[in-house]
Amino acid sequence: MIDLLWGLGGMAGLLLIAVALSSNRRAIRLRTVLGAFALQLGLGALVLYWGPGQWALQKVSAGFQAVIDTSGEGISFLFGGLLPAEGEGAIFALQVLPVIVFFASLTAVLYHWRILPKVVQWLGGGLGKLLGTSYGESVNAAANIFVGQTEAPLVIRPYVEGLSRSGLFAVMVGGLSTVAGSVLVGYSLLGAPLEYLIAASFMAAPGALLMAKILVPETDPEAVAREAELVAATNRSRGATGGGASAVAAPEESADGLAQDGPAQDGPVQDGTDQDGEEDAGGTRYANVIDAAAGGASDGLRLALNVGAMLLAFISLIALINLLIGVVGGWFGAGDLTFEQILGWVFAPIMAMIGVPWSEAVAAGSFVGQKVVVNEFVAFAGFGPQIESFSPKTAAITSFALTGFANLSSLGILLGGLGGIAPSRRSEIAQLGLKAILAGTLANLMSATIAGIMIG
């Protein structure tokens, strides 16, 4: 009972923070907020508390792990005797980064075969009908479960330029509160429980819409109405020319332009394709499945090299910062003070609020602080080896809190990716950037709080 009350208090605290920082508290739509909260909570209960749901999550996790294990054949072929013996740990550059390449290739194939787009269409349509959010917001949130913050907006590329300010913010938060499938496997190989990562990815979709619609609620019904008209017009055009089948329902618009209950308009996921070919989420048209696999591998290699370079640079910079802090701290008798300890003290109250015992709050807060200030890969690299030292509840809460792109280093990626799709909105994206990081962080913390309740 204490864990339940503690968790409920944590959820209330996160919601109060969001409401207090809202740009227009009077414009917050209860249907959207309550629906998103109920969906996020329901998903958590389904896979973390309900027996059959736990069993299903374990089976999905086992299947996912089996797919990950198949990458070992390619890794062994390339690196052979360089790999450590089983039980001797892992060499990150040889055993983690190559898996990112493999999963990027697999994702490209699944997009080429139109498997992932159909899943995104189905999930996006469900979100739109349940929450009353616009077509672009809903489909982007669904796409972010599987692909990254720069790829997902390409699924709704024709509509991004005309999104309302609230809709644009929701797209930004969706990208920052979730993680791409290709890097999710990297987190699992660093030691994070795979079932928690999968659950967090799905829970983050409604969580992102929850926090986005509290912090920047919809106040531009005309823009929402124009988006719905564009979806309908594109639908009619594709139908007349024999284009792709529609599968996503855009919520019906009322006279004031806001989504309402009732029949929905069907609209295809627009990813910039024409009638002669299809594109993956990254906007590249592939000739066939072999081309898709090769192109995805090339994209994955760039991503893996970026991750490796980023980790090398940031971990080294943190070591340098610790050296400087130690020197300065030594003048005052605190020579063992570190950057991680400072972050732990700053974030400890937040971790305690969402259910982490105070005895573990500083350590857990340190990793969440690293995730926000640096990035989630650095945080998982430190958290994974220490996960066994935490209680099961704290390990779960921390895993969920870390599963998201909401950090300062992602802001530049978001500005470049989303700003490239909608150049006229670049300055607005920059203005909303820090608030989007806050919203994404709150969405991750809400998922973590729910996980703490269900597991504790």
N, C-alpha and C positions, 0 to 999 in steps of 0.2 A: 504493500500500500504506500509506503514511504517513497519507493522508486516511482510509482505512478504519479503521486502528488508532485514530486520533484520535477518529473518530466513535464507535467502539465504546466507547472510554473515556468519552466524553461521555454515552452512553446509560447505561453502568454507574453513572456519577456521579449522574445524575438518579434512577435507581432506588434507589440507596443513600440519597439524601436522603429519598425517599418512605418507604422502609422505616424509616429512623432516626426519622422523625416519626410513624410509624404508631401508632394508638391501641391496637392489639392485634396484634403481629407474629405471634403463634401462630395467630391466626384467619385469616390471609391464605390464600385458596384458590388453589393453583397453577394449577388448570384455568382459572379466570377470568383470572388475571394473565397467564399464558403465552399463552392464547388471544387476549387483547386486544392484547398486545404483538406477537404474530405477525401479527395482522390489520392493525395500524397499520403495521408494517414491510412487510408484503406489499402493502398499498395504495400505499405510497411507492415500492416497487420497480416495481410495475405501471405507474404513470403517469409516473414520473420517470427510470427506468432502462431498462426494456424498450421496444424500438423501437415495436412496435405499440401499446403502452400510451401512449407519448408522442404518437404520431400521433392516437390517439383523444382524448387530453386536449386536443390542439391543435384538433381539430375541434369538440369540445364548447365550448372557449373561443371559437372563431370564431363558433359559433352563438349563444352567450351574448352576444357583442359585437354581433352583428347585431340581436339583440333590443334591446340597449341603444341602438343607433343609431336605432331607430324612435322612441325618445322625443324625438329631435331635432326631429321634425315639430311636436310639440306645443310644445316649447320655442321654436322659431322663430316659431310662430304668436303666442305670448304676448309674446315679448320682441323679436323682429325685429331692428331696427337697433341695439339695445342690446348685441347679442352681438359679441364681438371677431372679427376676420377669422381665417380658418384659419391656424394657425401662430403666432398671437399669444398663446397661452396660453388659460386659461379663467377665467371669473368664477365663483367657487364658488357664490354665491347663485343665479346664473342658469343654470348649466350642470351642477351636481352635485346640489344639493338637489332640483330638479324630477325628476331620475331616480329618486330615492327614492320620490317620490309615485307615479310610473308603476309601479314594481316592486311597491309595496304593493298597488296596484289589481290588477295581474296576479296576484299571489299570492292575493288574495281570490277572483278568478275561478277559479283552478286548484283552490282548496279547494272552492268551490261546485260545481264539476264533478266533485268527488271524485277528481281526478287525483293531487294531492299526498297525500291520505290513503291512497290505495292504495299509493303508493310508500313512505310511512312504515310502513304495515302490513307490507309485504314486507321492508323493511330491518330493522325492529324484530324481526320473527319470526326472521330469520336471525341477528341478534345474540344473541337469547335462546337459540337452539338451540346456537350455537357456544360461547358463553361461560358458559352456565348461569346467567345473570343473570335477575332476575325480570321479569315482564311490564312493570311500570311503568318500571323502569330502562331496559330495552331499547328500548321504544317512544319514551320521552322522548329518548334518545340519538339515535335516528333522526330524530325530528321536529326536533331542534335543528340538523340539517344545513340545513334550509330556513327555519325561523322562529326568532324570538328567544327569549330566556330567560324572558319573561313569557307568550308564546303557547304554547310547546311543552308546559308542564305542563298546560295546559287539555285537551290530547289525552287525558291520563290523569286528569282531574279527579276521577272517582269514587273513585280509589284513593289519592290523595295523602295524605289525612288518616291513613290506616292504614299507610303505608309504615314499614318499619323505619328505625332511625336511619341505617344504612348506605345503605338505598334512598333516603331523603330527601337524604342527602349526595350520592349519585350523580346525582340529579336536579339539584341545585344546581351541581355541577361540570360537568354536561353543558351547562347554560346559559352558564356562564362561559368554557368552553374553545372554544366555537363562535361563529359570527356569523350573523346573519339575512341571507337573500339580498338583502333590500332595501337593507341598508347595505353589503353586499359590493361592490355595483356602485359605491358611493361611493368605496370604497377604490381600486378600479381606476381611477376617473377622477382620483384624486389621484396616480396614477403607479405603483401596485403592479401587477405582472404578473398578469393575470386567471387564467392557468392555475395559478399558484401559489396564488391565493386559493381556487380551486375545489378543488384537491387538498387544501389545508389543511383545508377545511370537512369533507371526507369522512374524512380521517385523524384529525380531532379527536374523532369519535364513539367509536371504540374507545379512543383515547388518554384520553378523559375517564373511561371505565369502568376503564381500567388504573390510573390514579392514584387514583381514588375508592376502589377496592377494596383498594388498598394502605394508604392513609392511614386509612380507616375501614372495615375489613372487616366482613362480615356476622357478627353474633353473636346475632341474634334470629330463630331459625328459626320461632317461632310466628307472628310478624308476616308472614313470607314465606308461610307456609302459609295464613294468613287472606286475604292478598292473592290467592293462587291460587284459593281457594274463592270469593271475591267475583267474580273474573273468570269462573269457571265458572258461577256463579249468574246473573250478568248475561247471559252467553252463552245460557243456557237460556231466560231470560226473553225475550230478543230473538228467539230462534228460535221460541218459542211464539207470539209476537205478530206474527211476520212482519217482524222488524226487519232491520237491515242485515246483510249477509253478513259473516261473520268471515273474517279473513285473517291475523291475527297469532297466532303460536303462543306460548303461555306455557309455559316449561319445566316438565316434569313434576316434582312435588315428591316427595321421598323421605320416609321416616318421620320424619326429623329436620327436615323442612321446607325443606331446601336443594335447589336445583335440581340435577337429575341428568340424565345422558344417557338417551335413550330417547324414546318417543312423546311428543308434545306436545299440550296442550290448545289448541284454537283459541279465540281471544277477539277480539272486535271492538275497534277503537279507539274508546273512549268519549269523546266530546267534548261531552257534555251535550245531545245531540239527543233529540227524542222521535220518535214515529212519523209526525208530520205535517210535519216539516221537518228541515233539516240546518243545521249551524253551521260556520263557518270556524274556524280555529285560535284566533281571538280570542274565540270564544264568541257571535258574533252570527249570528242566523238571517237569511238573505237570501231575498227573495221570488223573485228570478230573477237571471240573469247581469248584467243592467243594474244592479240594486240592489247586487249584489256588487261590481261595478266602481266604482260611486259610493261605496259604503261603504269599500272599500279605499283609494280616493283620499283620502277624508276622514281615515282613519287615517294614511295616508302623509304628508299635510300636517302633521298634528300631530307626527309623527316628524321630518320635515324641519325644521320650525320649532324643535323641541327640539335637533336636531343643530346648527343654525345658531347658536342662542342659546348653547349649550354651548361651541362653538368660539370664539365672540366673547368669552365670559367667561373661559374658561380660558387662551386665548392672551394675552389682555390681562393676566390675573393673573400669568402666567409672566413677561411683560415687566416688570411691577411688581416681582416677586421679583428678577429680574435687576438691576433698577435698585438695589434695596436691597442685594443681594449685592455689586454693583459699588462702592457707596459704602463699605460696611464693608470690602470687600477692598482698596479704595484706601488705607485707613489702614495696611495691612500690605504695600503694594506689589503687590497682586494685583487691580487695578482691572478687569481683563478677565475675571475669574472669573464664570461663569454657572451657573444652575440646571441646565442641560443638561449642562455639563461635570461637575458633581458627580455627577449620575445616571450619566453615562458611566463615571466611575471606580468607582462602586459596582457596576455591573453588568458591567464589563469582564471580570472573572475568570470569570463565568458564561458569557459569550459565547465567551471563549477556550476554555473547557472543552468546549463543544459544537461547536467546529470553526472559529471565526472567527480568522484570523491576528491576533496581538497588535497589529499596526500599524493594524488596523481595529476592534479590539475596543472601544475607548473610544467611538468614533463610533457603532458599532452598539449598544453598551450604553446609550448615551444615549437612543436611540429606544425600546428595550425598557423602560428605566426610566420614560420618559414614559408609555408604555402602561400600566404597572402603577400608577404613582402618580397619573396624571391620567386618560387614557383613550386608546383605540386610534385614534380619529379625529385627535386632536392629534398622536399619534406618526406616523401616516401622512401628515398634512399637512406634517410636517417631512421625513419620509423620502422621499416621492415625488419631490420636485424634486432630491434628492441621490442617487438610486438609481444613476445612471450613474457616479458617482464611486467606487462600490464594485466589488470584483471580483465576477464572476458567482456564485461560491459564497457570499460574504458577503451579497450582495443576496438570494439565495434563502433563506438561513438567517434573515435579518432579516424577510423577508416572512412566512415561516411563523410566526416567533415573535410577530409583531404581530397575527396573525389570530385574535383571540379577545376575549371581553368580560371577561376576568379582570383587573379593576382595582378600585380602592377606590370609585370613583363608581358602579360597578355593584352594589355591596353594598346600597345603598338601594333600587335598582330591584328587586333580587331579593327583598329583605325585603317590599316592598310587593306585588309580584306573586304570589310563591309563598305569602307569609303571608296574602294575601287568599283564596287557594284553601283553605288549611289554617290557619285562625286559631289552633287549639289548638297548632300546632307553631311559632308565630311566634318564641317565645323560643329554641327549639331551632335554628331557622334562623339567628337572630342569633348564637348561640354558635358555630355551625359556619361562619360567614361568612368569617372570615379564613383558616381552613384550606381552605375551598373555593376562595378566590382563589389560594392556594398550589398546590392541586391543578390548577386550570385553567391556571396559569402553567407548571407542570411538564409538563402535557399538550402545550401549545403548543411548549415548548422541545424535547420529545421529537420532535414532528413536524419541527421545525427541524433537529434533529440528523440525523434520517433523510434529510431533503432535502439536507443538506450532504454526506452520504456518497454519495448517488445522483448528485448533480450534480458534486461535487468530483472 
